[in-house]
């Protein structure tokens, strides 16, 4: 019997949720995603020490004030890791815009352009890059503009249906609806219940979004993210893509039971009417969802904290 990881790869595109090159070599995903937290973790690995030194040296050559230096260092490190990962995987790398720009459409677009230029200077075309942006109203509007320019985006920190619907209408290439962080919130804020398998609120959220997209023929790819256990992954088998941490890929590779496909475009049947949200209705729908409001803000803050830690680490090299 094949492992569940191998079975999953036949029905879903598996993406590595890590910056660890050795883990990527081991599990052979199609794509890979990074974020400030993963880059910070990667920066502690001995194999990346030369990239840290090189990023600081390159940033110093560019000149500018301290803020420019820090931004250039972290962007260069992110691109360098992305380049190394792209030497291994056949698909795309998601590289995240500084979370502190999450409420600034113009600055997000400018940072995306910068990252694309840096990848181009490294000999990597934009067709292999996804610019990763938080699913705020401003982030979604930045993605709308970038997609029109042919720069594909991965909308992350996505916790509810309104965010997903707005991303689809903006023409986003891919969204990353979170699963595990939704489960975390429900466990902390509701009475103990059976949240396993299809009862997991994060699984239910992603399933709803997937069925809505397929029923309404949106081209936006749905990539479930932020898993807490393999039960969540099993319950979303068949989703367009799933981005999975190495530890959970290892667990799936050691599990040989038959994996039943749960999601299928041909059998998608959404109960939701198609909606188009303007800014005020988007903000209202998000406001009405305390889980999504709290987790989005928390996620942006956490990524911003790790961005600062990464800047400090690089400046100390």
C-alpha positions as CSV (number, residue, x, y, z in Angstrom):
1,X,0.0,0.0,0.0
2,X,1.3,3.5,-0.9
3,X,1.8,6.0,1.9
4,X,-0.9,8.6,2.4
5,X,1.6,11.2,1.2
6,X,2.0,9.5,-2.1
7,X,-1.8,8.9,-2.4
8,X,-2.4,12.6,-1.6
9,X,0.0,13.7,-4.4
10,X,-2.3,11.9,-6.9
11,X,-5.3,14.0,-6.0
12,X,-3.8,17.3,-4.6
13,X,-0.7,19.4,-5.4
14,X,1.5,19.1,-2.3
15,X,3.4,22.2,-1.3
16,X,6.1,22.4,1.3
17,X,5.4,24.9,4.1
18,X,9.0,25.4,5.0
19,X,12.3,27.1,4.1
20,X,14.3,24.0,5.0
21,X,15.9,22.9,1.8
22,X,16.8,19.4,3.2
23,X,13.2,18.8,4.1
24,X,12.1,19.9,0.6
25,X,14.6,17.5,-1.0
26,X,13.3,14.7,1.2
27,X,9.6,15.1,0.4
28,X,9.8,16.4,-3.2
29,X,6.8,18.8,-3.2
30,X,5.8,20.7,-6.4
31,X,5.8,24.2,-4.8
32,X,7.0,25.7,-1.6
33,X,5.9,28.6,0.6
34,X,7.8,30.8,3.0
35,X,6.9,33.6,5.4
36,X,8.9,35.7,7.9
37,X,8.5,33.1,10.6
38,X,9.8,30.3,8.4
39,X,12.7,32.5,7.2
40,X,13.6,33.3,10.7
41,X,13.7,29.6,11.5
42,X,15.7,28.9,8.4
43,X,18.2,31.6,9.3
44,X,19.2,29.6,12.4
45,X,20.3,26.6,10.2
46,X,24.0,26.3,9.6
47,X,23.5,25.7,5.8
48,X,22.1,29.3,5.5
49,X,24.9,31.1,7.2
50,X,26.5,32.1,3.8
51,X,23.2,33.5,2.6
52,X,22.9,35.7,5.7
53,X,26.4,37.1,5.1
54,X,25.8,37.6,1.4
55,X,22.4,39.4,2.1
56,X,24.0,41.9,4.4
57,X,26.9,42.6,2.1
58,X,24.5,43.1,-0.8
59,X,22.3,45.5,1.2
60,X,25.3,47.5,2.3
61,X,26.3,47.9,-1.4
62,X,22.9,49.4,-2.2
63,X,23.4,52.2,0.3
64,X,20.5,54.2,1.8
65,X,19.3,54.9,5.3
66,X,18.9,52.2,8.0
67,X,15.4,51.4,7.1
68,X,16.4,50.8,3.5
69,X,19.3,48.6,4.6
70,X,17.1,46.4,6.8
71,X,14.5,46.0,4.0
72,X,17.2,45.2,1.5
73,X,18.8,42.6,3.8
74,X,15.6,40.7,4.5
75,X,14.4,40.9,0.9
76,X,17.7,39.6,-0.4
77,X,17.7,36.8,2.1
78,X,14.2,35.8,1.1
79,X,15.0,35.8,-2.6
80,X,18.2,33.9,-2.0
81,X,16.3,31.2,-0.1
82,X,13.7,31.2,-2.8
83,X,16.4,30.8,-5.4
84,X,17.9,27.8,-3.6
85,X,14.4,26.2,-3.2
86,X,13.6,26.7,-6.9
87,X,16.7,24.8,-7.8
88,X,15.0,21.7,-6.2
89,X,11.3,22.0,-6.9
90,X,9.6,22.1,-10.3
91,X,7.0,24.7,-9.5
92,X,6.8,28.0,-7.7
93,X,8.0,29.7,-4.5
94,X,5.8,32.0,-2.5
95,X,7.7,35.0,-1.1
96,X,5.9,37.3,1.4
97,X,5.7,41.0,1.4
98,X,6.6,42.7,4.7
99,X,3.6,42.3,7.0
100,X,3.9,45.9,8.1
101,X,2.7,46.9,4.7
102,X,-0.6,45.0,5.1
103,X,-2.7,48.1,5.2
104,X,-0.9,50.0,2.4
105,X,-1.9,49.1,-1.2
106,X,0.7,51.3,-2.9
107,X,3.6,50.2,-0.7
108,X,2.6,46.5,-1.1
109,X,2.6,46.9,-4.9
110,X,6.0,48.6,-4.8
111,X,7.5,45.9,-2.6
112,X,6.1,43.2,-4.9
113,X,7.8,44.9,-7.9
114,X,11.1,45.0,-6.0
115,X,10.9,41.3,-5.2
116,X,10.2,40.4,-8.8
117,X,13.1,42.6,-10.0
118,X,15.4,40.9,-7.5
119,X,14.3,37.4,-8.7
120,X,14.9,38.6,-12.3
121,X,18.4,39.7,-11.4
122,X,18.9,36.2,-10.0
123,X,17.8,34.7,-13.4
124,X,14.3,33.6,-12.2
125,X,11.3,34.7,-14.1
126,X,8.1,35.9,-12.5
127,X,6.2,32.8,-13.7
128,X,7.9,30.9,-10.9
129,X,7.1,33.4,-8.2
130,X,4.0,34.0,-6.1
131,X,3.9,37.3,-4.2
132,X,2.4,36.5,-0.8
133,X,0.2,39.2,0.7
134,X,-2.1,39.3,3.7
135,X,-5.8,39.2,2.9
136,X,-6.7,42.6,4.1
137,X,-8.8,44.9,1.9
138,X,-5.6,46.8,1.0
139,X,-3.7,43.6,0.3
140,X,-6.5,42.2,-2.0
141,X,-6.6,45.5,-3.9
142,X,-2.8,45.3,-4.4
143,X,-3.2,41.7,-5.7
144,X,-5.9,43.0,-8.1
145,X,-3.4,45.4,-9.6
146,X,-0.5,43.0,-9.6
147,X,-2.5,40.3,-11.3
148,X,-3.4,42.7,-14.1
149,X,0.4,43.2,-14.6
150,X,0.9,39.5,-14.9
151,X,2.4,39.1,-11.4
152,X,0.7,36.2,-9.6
153,X,-0.2,36.5,-6.0
154,X,-0.8,34.2,-3.0
155,X,-3.3,35.8,-0.6
156,X,-2.5,34.5,2.9
157,X,-3.8,35.0,6.5
158,X,-7.3,34.1,5.1
159,X,-9.8,33.1,7.7
160,X,-13.3,33.6,6.4
161,X,-15.7,33.5,3.4
162,X,-15.8,37.2,2.8
163,X,-12.0,37.4,2.4
164,X,-12.1,34.4,0.0
165,X,-14.9,35.9,-2.1
166,X,-13.1,39.2,-2.4
167,X,-9.9,37.5,-3.5
168,X,-11.7,35.5,-6.2
169,X,-13.4,38.7,-7.6
170,X,-9.9,40.4,-7.6
171,X,-8.6,37.6,-9.8
172,X,-6.0,36.4,-7.3
173,X,-4.0,33.4,-8.6
174,X,-4.1,31.6,-5.3
175,X,-5.5,31.9,-1.8
176,X,-4.2,30.2,1.4
177,X,-7.2,29.7,3.7
178,X,-5.9,28.7,7.2
179,X,-7.2,25.6,8.9
180,X,-5.3,25.1,12.1
181,X,-5.5,28.7,13.4
182,X,-9.2,28.6,13.0
183,X,-9.3,25.4,15.0
184,X,-7.1,27.0,17.7
185,X,-9.6,29.9,18.0
186,X,-12.6,27.6,18.4
187,X,-10.9,25.4,21.0
188,X,-10.0,28.5,23.0
189,X,-13.3,30.3,22.7
190,X,-16.0,27.6,22.7
191,X,-17.0,24.7,24.9
192,X,-15.1,21.5,24.2
193,X,-16.5,19.6,21.2
194,X,-15.5,17.0,18.7
195,X,-13.5,19.0,16.2
196,X,-11.9,16.1,14.5
197,X,-12.1,15.2,10.7
198,X,-15.0,16.9,8.9
199,X,-16.2,18.5,12.2
200,X,-13.1,20.7,12.3
201,X,-14.2,24.3,11.7
202,X,-11.1,25.1,9.7
203,X,-11.8,22.1,7.4
204,X,-15.4,23.3,7.1
205,X,-14.2,26.8,6.1
206,X,-11.9,25.6,3.4
207,X,-14.4,23.1,2.1
208,X,-17.0,25.8,1.8
209,X,-14.6,28.1,-0.1
210,X,-13.5,25.3,-2.4
211,X,-17.1,24.4,-3.3
212,X,-18.0,28.1,-3.8
213,X,-15.1,28.7,-6.2
214,X,-15.7,25.6,-8.2
215,X,-19.5,26.1,-8.5
216,X,-18.9,29.7,-9.7
217,X,-16.0,28.8,-12.0
218,X,-13.4,31.0,-10.4
219,X,-9.9,30.3,-11.6
220,X,-8.4,31.2,-8.2
221,X,-6.6,28.2,-6.7
222,X,-7.5,27.1,-3.2
223,X,-4.5,26.0,-1.1
224,X,-5.3,24.9,2.4
225,X,-2.7,25.9,4.9
226,X,-1.8,26.0,8.6
227,X,-2.5,22.4,9.7
228,X,-2.4,21.1,13.2
229,X,-2.7,17.4,12.4
230,X,-2.9,15.0,9.5
231,X,-6.7,14.5,10.1
232,X,-7.2,18.0,8.7
233,X,-5.2,17.1,5.7
234,X,-7.0,13.9,5.1
235,X,-10.4,15.7,5.4
236,X,-9.3,18.2,2.6
237,X,-7.8,15.6,0.3
238,X,-8.6,16.6,-3.3
239,X,-8.3,20.4,-2.6
240,X,-6.4,22.1,-5.3
241,X,-3.3,22.4,-3.2
242,X,-2.3,21.8,0.4
243,X,0.8,23.4,2.0
244,X,2.2,21.1,4.6
245,X,4.9,21.4,7.2
246,X,7.7,18.7,7.1
247,X,6.7,17.0,10.3
248,X,3.2,16.4,9.0
249,X,4.5,15.2,5.6
250,X,6.7,12.8,7.5
251,X,3.6,11.5,9.4
252,X,1.7,11.1,6.2
253,X,4.6,9.2,4.6
254,X,4.5,6.7,7.5
255,X,0.7,6.2,7.3
256,X,-0.4,3.5,4.8
257,X,-4.2,3.4,5.2
258,X,-6.3,4.2,2.2
259,X,-6.9,7.9,1.7
260,X,-10.4,8.8,0.4
261,X,-10.7,11.9,-1.7
262,X,-13.0,14.4,0.0
263,X,-13.1,17.4,-2.4
264,X,-13.7,17.2,-6.2
265,X,-14.3,20.0,-8.7
266,X,-16.7,17.8,-10.7
267,X,-18.8,17.2,-7.6
268,X,-18.7,20.7,-6.1
269,X,-22.0,22.0,-5.0
270,X,-22.1,25.3,-3.1
271,X,-25.1,26.5,-1.2
272,X,-23.8,30.1,-1.2
273,X,-25.1,32.7,-3.6
274,X,-22.4,34.5,-5.6
275,X,-21.4,37.8,-3.9
276,X,-19.4,40.8,-4.9
277,X,-18.2,42.9,-1.9
278,X,-17.2,46.6,-1.9
279,X,-14.9,47.9,0.7
280,X,-17.5,48.8,3.3
281,X,-19.4,45.4,3.0
282,X,-16.0,43.6,3.1
283,X,-15.0,45.4,6.3
284,X,-18.5,44.8,7.8
285,X,-18.4,41.0,7.0
286,X,-15.0,40.7,8.5
287,X,-16.0,42.7,11.6
288,X,-19.0,40.4,12.1
289,X,-16.6,37.4,12.3
290,X,-14.7,37.7,15.6
291,X,-12.5,34.7,14.8
292,X,-11.4,36.1,11.5
293,X,-10.9,39.6,12.9
294,X,-8.8,38.4,15.8
295,X,-6.7,35.8,13.8
296,X,-6.0,38.2,10.9
297,X,-4.8,40.9,13.3
298,X,-2.8,38.4,15.3
299,X,-1.2,36.8,12.2
300,X,-0.1,40.2,10.9
301,X,1.4,41.2,14.3
302,X,3.2,37.8,14.6
303,X,4.7,38.1,11.1
304,X,5.7,41.7,11.8
305,X,7.5,40.6,15.0
306,X,9.4,37.9,13.2
307,X,10.3,40.3,10.4
308,X,11.9,42.6,13.0
309,X,13.7,39.6,14.6
310,X,15.0,38.6,11.1
311,X,16.2,42.2,10.5
312,X,18.0,42.1,13.9
313,X,19.7,38.8,13.1
314,X,20.8,39.9,9.7
315,X,22.2,43.2,11.0
316,X,24.2,41.4,13.6
317,X,26.0,39.2,11.0
